[in-house]
Amino acid sequence: MFDFMTDPSLSSIGQKVLEGERLSFDDGVTLFKSPDLLSVARMANHVREKKNGNKTFFTVNRYVNHTNVCIVSCKLCAFAVRPKQEGGWTYQPDEIVKQVEASVLHGGVSELHIVGGLHPWLKFDYYLELMKKLKAAYPHVHLKAFTMVEIDFLAKISKQSISDTIIALRDAGLDSCPGGGAEIFADEIRDEICDHKMDANRWLEISRTCHELGIRTNCTMLYGHIEKHEHRVDHILRLRALQDETNGFDCFVPLHFHRENTVYETQIEEASPLEDLRTIAVSRLLFDNVDHIKAYWIGMGERIAQVALSFGADDLGGTISDERIFKMAGAESDASTMTRQKLEKVILDAGRIPVETDTLYRPIESAA
């Protein structure tokens, strides 16, 4: 089936893929370095279609950034501002309920994706109130909120264990968590790009606890900065190992790093579109125990995300209205113009079948 390969180093990997055998660290590095990208793509597409057929999933969702004030100064971040610095914002729970009203009541939003900075003056009760008021106002809407970094911070300010913090948030209305803050797990990279953030083991530990308490999560990898291919493979395999243990990850999201308004703006070249596609494909091939690989169109652009649907991705994300984090780092895709109908057309034009789902990949019958 894969006898078209021009790179001999891929032949044994192709055989493993056909037989459903797990790929190794060395296999992952070989896939990243192979000049035969189309063969890597065909293998990834084979796995994608074996898992999900010709379907491509998406959600109608809205982003909520309750605050951009943050005590952590990550070199990768163009979003956060320090306390008392000009340009900061913090919205109260009642304001957020009002902000999302039109999207929920008239826009068909089924998910609110809620992340923000680590604000030093907000109390834990603020976050509980936010969950409770959103859930009371919109009980049918899935609240996907707070990265592992945020949960760690909330545990500290509330002086609770990670478990008790998650339980309190869950009881207040939290349904699942996004996978941000993972960045790259390798210590030597993490120490350079986000030295004030938790280490990899802590990120994985909190994810494990979420899964044990019935809170499913996504997982991510931020690529295209100072990491090497080996670091990406290591990152994916650490996530794969936790998935073996908990089966709590719904989706893996490779995130294209945007350099504008960061310290790396003039220091590095961003990942190319071909590197975006290769990262999607290798992710699909290595991450054999997660069903969904997301092509995050706001990060890589609509056209590349559309092509990624033939490179292993089966999820195009969502309408993600009011996205700010990638926009502030220079992403050119405009979330304000993305509608359910446009997202469906992007998928159809790629030769795939669009399927609107909720956050947990349960199909939704659209009234639109």
Sine and cosine of phi, psi and omega as CSV:
sin_phi,cos_phi,sin_psi,cos_psi,sin_omega,cos_omega
0.00,0.00,-0.54,0.84,0.00,-1.00
-0.95,-0.33,0.55,0.84,-0.06,-1.00
-0.98,0.21,0.07,1.00,0.03,-1.00
-1.00,0.07,-0.02,1.00,-0.12,-0.99
-0.90,0.44,0.69,-0.73,0.07,-1.00
-0.98,-0.17,-0.17,0.99,0.02,-1.00
-0.95,-0.30,0.94,-0.34,-0.05,-1.00
-0.86,0.51,-0.45,0.89,-0.04,-1.00
-0.92,0.38,-0.23,0.97,-0.01,-1.00
-1.00,0.00,-0.18,0.98,-0.15,-0.99
-0.89,0.45,-0.70,0.71,0.00,-1.00
-0.93,0.37,-0.55,0.84,0.05,-1.00
-0.92,0.39,-0.67,0.74,0.04,-1.00
-0.86,0.52,-0.62,0.78,0.02,-1.00
-0.91,0.41,-0.66,0.75,0.06,-1.00
-0.87,0.49,-0.67,0.74,-0.01,-1.00
-0.88,0.47,-0.70,0.71,0.00,-1.00
-0.89,0.45,-0.56,0.83,-0.05,-1.00
-1.00,-0.01,-0.01,1.00,0.01,-1.00
0.95,0.31,0.43,0.90,-0.03,-1.00
-1.00,0.04,0.60,-0.80,-0.02,-1.00
-0.92,0.39,0.68,-0.74,0.03,-1.00
-1.00,0.05,0.47,-0.88,-0.08,-1.00
-0.99,-0.15,0.07,-1.00,0.09,-1.00
-0.84,0.53,-0.74,0.68,-0.01,-1.00
-0.89,0.46,-0.60,0.80,0.07,-1.00
-0.87,0.49,-0.68,0.73,0.00,-1.00
-0.89,0.47,-0.68,0.73,0.03,-1.00
-0.90,0.44,-0.66,0.75,0.04,-1.00
-0.87,0.50,-0.67,0.74,0.01,-1.00
-0.90,0.44,-0.63,0.78,0.02,-1.00
-0.93,0.36,-0.53,0.85,-0.11,-0.99
-0.99,-0.10,-0.20,0.98,-0.06,-1.00
-0.90,0.43,0.69,-0.72,0.08,-1.00
-0.96,0.26,-0.22,0.97,-0.07,-1.00
-1.00,-0.04,0.95,0.32,-0.08,-1.00
-0.90,0.44,-0.57,0.82,-0.03,-1.00
-0.91,0.42,-0.57,0.82,0.06,-1.00
-0.93,0.36,-0.62,0.79,0.09,-1.00
-0.87,0.49,-0.68,0.74,0.01,-1.00
-0.89,0.46,-0.68,0.73,-0.03,-1.00
-0.91,0.42,-0.62,0.79,0.06,-1.00
-0.90,0.43,-0.69,0.72,0.00,-1.00
-0.90,0.44,-0.65,0.76,0.01,-1.00
-0.91,0.41,-0.58,0.82,0.07,-1.00
-0.86,0.52,-0.72,0.69,0.00,-1.00
-0.92,0.38,-0.67,0.74,0.01,-1.00
-0.84,0.54,-0.73,0.68,-0.05,-1.00
-0.96,0.27,-0.47,0.88,0.09,-1.00
-0.91,0.41,-0.59,0.81,-0.01,-1.00
-0.99,0.13,-0.66,0.76,-0.20,-0.98
-0.75,-0.67,0.15,0.99,0.02,-1.00
0.88,0.48,-0.67,-0.75,-0.03,-1.00
-0.99,-0.15,0.17,0.99,-0.06,-1.00
-0.99,0.17,0.54,-0.84,0.19,-0.98
-0.77,-0.64,0.78,-0.63,-0.14,-0.99
-0.99,-0.15,0.48,-0.88,0.10,-1.00
-0.42,-0.91,0.31,-0.95,0.06,-1.00
-0.83,-0.56,0.37,-0.93,0.18,-0.98
-0.98,-0.19,0.96,-0.30,-0.12,-0.99
-0.67,-0.74,0.21,-0.98,0.04,-1.00
-0.73,-0.69,0.63,-0.78,0.06,-1.00
-1.00,-0.01,0.59,-0.81,0.06,-1.00
-0.76,-0.65,0.87,-0.48,0.12,-0.99
-0.93,-0.37,0.99,-0.15,-0.13,-0.99
-0.93,0.36,-0.47,0.88,0.08,-1.00
-0.40,-0.91,0.50,-0.86,0.14,-0.99
-0.93,-0.38,0.14,0.99,0.04,-1.00
-0.98,0.18,0.74,-0.67,-0.13,-0.99
-0.49,-0.87,0.65,-0.76,0.02,-1.00
-1.00,0.08,-0.16,0.99,-0.03,-1.00
-0.99,-0.16,0.72,-0.69,0.02,-1.00
-0.94,-0.34,1.00,0.09,0.01,-1.00
-0.99,0.11,0.71,-0.71,-0.02,-1.00
-0.91,0.42,-0.35,0.94,-0.04,-1.00
-0.99,0.13,-0.21,0.98,-0.26,-0.96
-0.99,-0.13,0.76,-0.66,0.13,-0.99
-0.94,-0.34,0.05,1.00,-0.14,-0.99
-1.00,-0.07,-0.72,0.69,-0.19,-0.98
-0.99,0.14,0.45,-0.89,0.16,-0.99
-0.80,-0.59,0.44,-0.90,0.01,-1.00
-0.96,0.29,0.40,-0.91,0.07,-1.00
-0.81,0.58,0.67,-0.74,0.00,-1.00
0.95,0.31,0.00,1.00,0.03,-1.00
-0.98,0.18,0.54,-0.84,0.02,-1.00
-0.89,0.45,0.62,-0.79,0.05,-1.00
0.99,-0.13,0.03,1.00,0.02,-1.00
-0.99,0.14,0.45,-0.90,0.10,-0.99
-0.61,-0.79,0.46,-0.89,0.13,-0.99
-0.54,-0.84,0.82,-0.57,0.00,-1.00
-0.98,-0.22,0.64,-0.77,0.07,-1.00
-0.98,0.18,0.41,-0.91,-0.04,-1.00
-0.79,0.62,-0.68,0.73,0.00,-1.00
-0.90,0.44,-0.58,0.81,0.04,-1.00
-0.90,0.44,-0.66,0.75,-0.03,-1.00
-0.93,0.37,-0.66,0.75,0.07,-1.00
-0.82,0.57,-0.67,0.74,0.00,-1.00
-0.95,0.31,-0.64,0.77,-0.02,-1.00
-0.85,0.53,-0.63,0.78,-0.11,-0.99
-1.00,-0.06,-0.01,1.00,-0.12,-0.99
-0.83,0.55,-0.77,0.64,-0.05,-1.00
-0.90,0.43,-0.65,0.76,-0.01,-1.00
-0.88,0.47,-0.64,0.77,-0.04,-1.00
-0.98,0.22,-0.73,0.68,-0.12,-0.99
-0.98,0.20,-0.50,0.87,-0.07,-1.00
-0.85,-0.53,-0.23,0.97,-0.05,-1.00
-0.97,-0.22,-0.01,1.00,0.05,-1.00
0.95,0.31,0.35,0.94,-0.01,-1.00
-0.91,0.41,0.77,-0.63,0.03,-1.00
-0.94,-0.34,-0.12,0.99,-0.03,-1.00
-0.61,-0.79,0.69,-0.72,0.21,-0.98
-0.94,-0.34,0.84,-0.55,-0.03,-1.00
-0.98,-0.22,0.94,-0.35,-0.22,-0.98
-0.88,-0.48,0.92,-0.40,0.09,-1.00
-0.60,-0.80,0.39,-0.92,0.00,-1.00
-0.28,-0.96,-0.10,-1.00,0.02,-1.00
-0.97,0.23,0.13,-0.99,0.04,-1.00
-1.00,-0.07,1.00,0.02,-0.12,-0.99
-0.98,0.17,0.83,-0.56,-0.11,-0.99
-0.96,0.30,-0.28,0.96,-0.11,-0.99
-0.94,-0.33,-0.11,0.99,0.07,-1.00
-0.98,0.18,0.69,-0.73,0.02,-1.00
-1.00,0.01,0.29,-0.96,0.01,-1.00
-0.87,0.50,-0.54,0.84,0.01,-1.00
-0.86,0.51,-0.50,0.87,0.04,-1.00
-0.85,0.53,-0.71,0.71,-0.07,-1.00
-0.95,0.32,-0.60,0.80,0.07,-1.00
-0.91,0.41,-0.67,0.74,0.03,-1.00
-0.89,0.46,-0.65,0.76,0.02,-1.00
-0.87,0.49,-0.73,0.69,0.02,-1.00
-0.89,0.45,-0.72,0.69,-0.07,-1.00
-0.90,0.45,-0.69,0.73,-0.06,-1.00
-0.95,0.32,-0.61,0.79,0.06,-1.00
-0.92,0.39,-0.67,0.75,-0.02,-1.00
-0.93,0.36,-0.60,0.80,0.03,-1.00
-0.92,0.38,-0.64,0.77,-0.03,-1.00
-0.96,0.26,-0.58,0.81,-0.10,-0.99
-0.70,-0.71,0.95,0.31,-0.13,-0.99
-0.89,0.45,-0.37,0.93,-0.04,-1.00
-1.00,0.05,-0.12,0.99,-0.07,-1.00
-1.00,-0.01,0.73,-0.69,0.01,-1.00
-0.98,0.21,0.79,-0.61,0.02,-1.00
-0.99,-0.16,0.98,-0.21,0.07,-1.00
-0.98,-0.19,0.96,-0.27,-0.22,-0.98
-0.63,-0.77,0.54,-0.84,0.22,-0.98
0.95,0.31,0.87,-0.50,0.07,-1.00
-0.97,0.25,0.14,-0.99,0.05,-1.00
-0.88,0.47,-0.55,0.84,0.04,-1.00
-0.89,0.45,-0.68,0.73,0.02,-1.00
-0.92,0.40,-0.67,0.74,0.00,-1.00
-0.89,0.46,-0.65,0.76,0.06,-1.00
-0.86,0.51,-0.70,0.72,0.02,-1.00
-0.91,0.42,-0.68,0.73,-0.01,-1.00
-0.91,0.42,-0.57,0.82,0.07,-1.00
-0.90,0.44,-0.61,0.79,-0.01,-1.00
-0.94,0.35,-0.70,0.71,-0.06,-1.00
-0.96,0.28,-0.42,0.91,0.02,-1.00
-1.00,-0.04,-0.11,0.99,0.01,-1.00
0.84,0.55,0.70,0.72,0.03,-1.00
-0.85,-0.52,0.23,-0.97,0.15,-0.99
-0.95,0.32,0.29,-0.96,0.08,-1.00
-0.85,0.52,-0.68,0.73,-0.01,-1.00
-0.87,0.49,-0.74,0.67,-0.02,-1.00
-0.91,0.41,-0.58,0.82,0.04,-1.00
-0.90,0.44,-0.73,0.69,0.00,-1.00
-0.90,0.44,-0.67,0.74,0.00,-1.00
-0.88,0.47,-0.68,0.74,0.01,-1.00
-0.90,0.45,-0.67,0.74,0.03,-1.00
-0.91,0.40,-0.66,0.75,0.03,-1.00
-0.88,0.47,-0.70,0.72,-0.01,-1.00
-0.92,0.39,-0.43,0.90,0.02,-1.00
-0.99,0.14,-0.25,0.97,0.04,-1.00
0.69,-0.72,-0.11,0.99,0.03,-1.00
-0.88,0.48,0.76,-0.65,-0.01,-1.00
-0.97,-0.25,-0.63,0.77,0.03,-1.00
-0.36,-0.93,0.07,-1.00,-0.02,-1.00
-0.82,-0.58,0.57,-0.82,0.14,-0.99
-0.97,0.25,0.09,-1.00,-0.11,-0.99
-0.95,-0.32,0.31,0.95,-0.08,-1.00
-0.93,0.36,0.21,-0.98,0.04,-1.00
1.00,0.06,-0.10,1.00,0.01,-1.00
-0.95,0.30,-0.57,0.82,-0.01,-1.00
0.77,0.64,-0.90,-0.44,0.13,-0.99
-0.81,-0.59,0.73,-0.69,-0.14,-0.99
-0.97,0.24,-0.47,0.88,-0.09,-1.00
-0.82,0.57,0.77,-0.63,-0.09,-1.00
-0.84,0.54,-0.68,0.74,-0.09,-1.00
-0.92,0.39,-0.45,0.90,0.07,-1.00
-1.00,0.09,-0.71,0.71,-0.03,-1.00
-0.88,0.48,-0.61,0.79,0.02,-1.00
-0.89,0.46,-0.42,0.91,-0.02,-1.00
-1.00,0.00,-0.67,0.75,-0.15,-0.99
-1.00,-0.03,-0.44,0.90,-0.06,-1.00
-0.44,-0.90,0.87,0.49,-0.14,-0.99
-0.92,0.38,-0.28,0.96,0.01,-1.00
-1.00,-0.05,-0.07,1.00,0.02,-1.00
-1.00,0.05,0.27,-0.96,0.08,-1.00
-0.84,0.54,0.39,-0.92,0.04,-1.00
-0.99,0.12,0.07,-1.00,-0.09,-1.00
-0.88,0.48,-0.67,0.74,-0.04,-1.00
-0.89,0.46,-0.61,0.79,0.03,-1.00
-0.92,0.40,-0.68,0.74,0.03,-1.00
-0.86,0.51,-0.71,0.70,-0.02,-1.00
-0.93,0.37,-0.61,0.79,0.01,-1.00
-0.89,0.46,-0.69,0.72,-0.01,-1.00
-0.93,0.37,-0.62,0.78,0.08,-1.00
-0.87,0.49,-0.68,0.73,0.02,-1.00
-0.86,0.51,-0.69,0.73,-0.01,-1.00
-0.91,0.42,-0.66,0.75,0.09,-1.00
-0.82,0.58,-0.75,0.66,-0.05,-1.00
-0.89,0.45,-0.66,0.75,0.00,-1.00
-0.90,0.44,-0.46,0.89,-0.01,-1.00
-0.99,-0.10,0.19,0.98,0.08,-1.00
1.00,0.08,0.19,0.98,0.05,-1.00
-0.99,-0.16,0.94,-0.33,0.02,-1.00
-0.98,0.21,0.42,-0.91,-0.04,-1.00
-0.66,-0.75,0.27,-0.96,0.28,-0.96
-1.00,-0.09,0.09,-1.00,0.13,-0.99
-0.65,-0.76,0.47,-0.88,-0.12,-0.99
-0.72,-0.70,0.18,-0.98,0.17,-0.99
-0.53,-0.85,0.81,-0.59,0.05,-1.00
-1.00,-0.09,0.88,-0.47,-0.11,-0.99
-0.82,-0.57,0.31,-0.95,0.08,-1.00
1.00,-0.08,0.45,0.89,0.06,-1.00
-0.89,-0.46,-0.97,-0.25,-0.05,-1.00
-0.94,-0.34,0.06,1.00,-0.02,-1.00
-0.98,0.22,0.29,-0.96,0.09,-1.00
-0.94,-0.34,0.17,-0.99,0.00,-1.00
-0.84,0.54,-0.62,0.78,0.00,-1.00
-0.87,0.49,-0.58,0.81,0.03,-1.00
-0.93,0.37,-0.60,0.80,0.04,-1.00
-0.91,0.43,-0.70,0.72,-0.01,-1.00
-0.89,0.45,-0.70,0.71,0.03,-1.00
-0.85,0.53,-0.69,0.73,0.00,-1.00
-0.87,0.50,-0.76,0.65,-0.03,-1.00
-0.89,0.46,-0.66,0.75,-0.06,-1.00
-0.94,0.33,-0.51,0.86,0.10,-1.00
-0.92,0.39,-0.64,0.77,0.08,-1.00
-0.91,0.41,-0.65,0.76,0.00,-1.00
-0.88,0.48,-0.63,0.78,0.00,-1.00
-0.90,0.43,-0.66,0.76,0.04,-1.00
-0.92,0.38,-0.60,0.80,0.04,-1.00
-0.90,0.45,-0.59,0.81,0.10,-0.99
-0.84,0.55,-0.61,0.79,-0.09,-1.00
-0.98,0.19,-0.68,0.73,-0.17,-0.99
-0.91,-0.41,-0.44,0.90,-0.12,-0.99
0.80,0.60,0.63,0.78,-0.07,-1.00
-0.97,-0.22,-0.07,1.00,0.04,-1.00
-1.00,0.01,0.80,-0.61,0.06,-1.00
-1.00,0.07,-0.52,0.86,-0.19,-0.98
-0.39,-0.92,0.54,-0.84,0.13,-0.99
-0.94,-0.34,0.73,-0.69,-0.08,-1.00
-0.82,-0.57,0.98,-0.19,0.15,-0.99
-0.96,0.29,0.79,-0.62,-0.09,-1.00
-0.92,-0.40,0.85,-0.53,0.03,-1.00
-0.96,0.30,0.85,-0.53,0.02,-1.00
-0.96,0.28,0.77,-0.64,0.10,-0.99
-0.96,-0.29,0.74,-0.67,-0.19,-0.98
-1.00,-0.06,-0.32,0.95,-0.11,-0.99
-0.86,0.52,0.68,-0.74,-0.01,-1.00
0.91,0.42,0.39,0.92,0.14,-0.99
-0.86,-0.50,0.15,-0.99,0.00,-1.00
-0.93,0.38,-0.26,0.97,-0.02,-1.00
-1.00,-0.04,0.11,0.99,-0.13,-0.99
-0.82,0.58,-0.62,0.78,-0.03,-1.00
-0.94,-0.34,0.11,0.99,-0.12,-0.99
-0.98,-0.22,-0.41,0.91,-0.08,-1.00
-0.72,-0.70,0.30,-0.95,0.19,-0.98
-0.99,-0.16,0.70,-0.71,0.02,-1.00
-0.94,0.35,0.35,-0.94,0.05,-1.00
-0.86,0.52,0.65,-0.76,0.01,-1.00
-0.98,0.21,0.27,-0.96,0.09,-1.00
-0.83,0.55,-0.61,0.79,0.03,-1.00
-0.91,0.42,-0.58,0.81,0.04,-1.00
-0.94,0.35,-0.57,0.82,0.11,-0.99
-0.85,0.53,-0.75,0.67,-0.04,-1.00
-0.92,0.40,-0.64,0.76,0.02,-1.00
-0.90,0.44,-0.65,0.76,-0.02,-1.00
-0.91,0.42,-0.64,0.77,0.09,-1.00
-0.86,0.50,-0.75,0.67,-0.07,-1.00
-0.90,0.44,-0.73,0.68,-0.01,-1.00
-0.91,0.42,-0.61,0.79,0.05,-1.00
-0.86,0.51,-0.71,0.70,0.00,-1.00
-0.88,0.48,-0.65,0.76,-0.05,-1.00
-0.96,0.30,-0.60,0.80,-0.03,-1.00
-0.99,0.17,-0.61,0.79,-0.14,-0.99
-1.00,0.03,0.95,0.32,-0.15,-0.99
-0.97,0.25,-0.24,0.97,-0.09,-1.00
-0.95,-0.33,0.23,0.97,0.17,-0.99
-0.88,-0.48,0.67,-0.74,-0.15,-0.99
-0.98,0.20,-0.44,0.90,-0.20,-0.98
-0.79,-0.62,0.72,-0.70,0.13,-0.99
-0.90,-0.45,0.82,-0.57,-0.10,-1.00
-0.99,-0.16,0.77,-0.64,0.18,-0.98
-1.00,-0.05,0.98,-0.19,-0.12,-0.99
-0.98,0.19,0.99,-0.11,-0.20,-0.98
-0.91,0.42,-0.48,0.88,-0.02,-1.00
-0.92,0.39,-0.43,0.90,0.00,-1.00
-1.00,0.02,-0.65,0.76,-0.07,-1.00
-0.97,-0.23,-0.11,0.99,-0.02,-1.00
1.00,-0.08,0.51,-0.86,-0.07,-1.00
-0.87,0.50,-0.70,0.72,-0.11,-0.99
-0.93,0.38,-0.68,0.73,0.02,-1.00
-0.93,0.36,-0.63,0.78,0.06,-1.00
-0.88,0.48,-0.60,0.80,0.04,-1.00
-0.90,0.44,-0.70,0.71,0.05,-1.00
-0.90,0.44,-0.57,0.82,-0.02,-1.00
-0.87,0.49,-0.32,0.95,0.04,-1.00
-0.93,0.37,-0.21,0.98,0.13,-0.99
-0.96,-0.29,0.10,0.99,0.02,-1.00
-0.90,-0.43,0.32,0.95,0.08,-1.00
0.90,-0.44,-0.31,0.95,-0.01,-1.00
-0.98,0.21,0.62,-0.78,0.05,-1.00
-0.81,-0.59,0.05,1.00,-0.06,-1.00
-0.74,-0.67,0.80,-0.60,0.00,-1.00
-0.98,-0.18,0.21,0.98,0.02,-1.00
0.99,0.14,-0.72,-0.69,-0.05,-1.00
-0.55,-0.83,-0.17,-0.98,0.04,-1.00
-0.96,0.29,-0.38,0.92,0.10,-0.99
0.59,0.81,0.78,0.63,0.02,-1.00
-0.90,0.43,0.55,-0.83,0.00,-1.00
0.91,0.41,0.55,0.84,0.11,-0.99
-0.95,0.30,0.73,-0.68,-0.06,-1.00
-0.84,-0.54,-0.51,0.86,-0.16,-0.99
-0.90,0.43,-0.75,0.66,0.02,-1.00
-0.96,0.29,-0.58,0.81,0.01,-1.00
-0.87,0.49,-0.65,0.76,-0.03,-1.00
-0.95,0.30,-0.26,0.97,0.06,-1.00
-0.99,-0.15,0.14,0.99,0.12,-0.99
0.97,-0.23,0.10,0.99,0.06,-1.00
-0.88,0.47,0.71,-0.70,-0.11,-0.99
-1.00,-0.02,-0.33,0.94,0.00,-1.00
-0.91,0.41,0.67,-0.75,-0.10,-1.00
-0.96,-0.27,0.96,-0.27,-0.03,-1.00
-0.92,0.38,-0.35,0.94,-0.05,-1.00
-0.93,0.37,-0.32,0.95,-0.03,-1.00
-0.98,-0.18,-0.04,1.00,-0.06,-1.00
-1.00,0.08,0.82,-0.58,0.05,-1.00
-0.85,-0.52,0.18,-0.98,0.08,-1.00
-0.84,0.54,-0.69,0.72,-0.05,-1.00
-0.91,0.42,-0.65,0.76,0.01,-1.00
-0.92,0.39,-0.66,0.76,0.01,-1.00
-0.90,0.44,-0.65,0.76,0.06,-1.00
-0.88,0.48,-0.65,0.76,0.01,-1.00
-0.91,0.41,-0.65,0.76,0.05,-1.00
-0.84,0.54,-0.67,0.74,-0.02,-1.00
-0.94,0.34,-0.71,0.70,0.00,-1.00
-0.88,0.47,-0.65,0.76,0.00,-1.00
-0.91,0.40,-0.35,0.94,0.07,-1.00
-1.00,0.06,0.03,1.00,0.02,-1.00
0.99,0.15,0.33,0.94,-0.02,-1.00
-0.93,-0.38,0.22,-0.97,0.00,-1.00
-0.98,-0.19,0.90,-0.43,-0.01,-1.00
-0.96,0.28,0.70,-0.71,0.04,-1.00
-0.74,-0.67,0.93,-0.36,0.08,-1.00
-0.97,0.23,0.75,-0.67,0.00,-1.00
-0.75,-0.66,0.16,-0.99,0.21,-0.98
-0.99,0.10,-0.10,-0.99,-0.07,-1.00
-0.87,0.49,-0.50,0.87,-0.06,-1.00
-0.99,-0.10,0.30,0.95,0.09,-1.00
0.93,0.37,0.46,0.89,0.13,-0.99
-1.00,-0.03,0.81,-0.59,-0.09,-1.00
-0.87,0.49,0.60,-0.80,0.05,-1.00
-0.90,-0.44,0.75,-0.67,0.10,-1.00
-0.99,0.12,0.94,-0.34,-0.08,-1.00
-0.97,0.26,0.65,-0.76,0.08,-1.00
-1.00,0.00,-0.11,0.99,-0.06,-1.00
-0.98,0.19,0.00,0.00,0.00,0.00
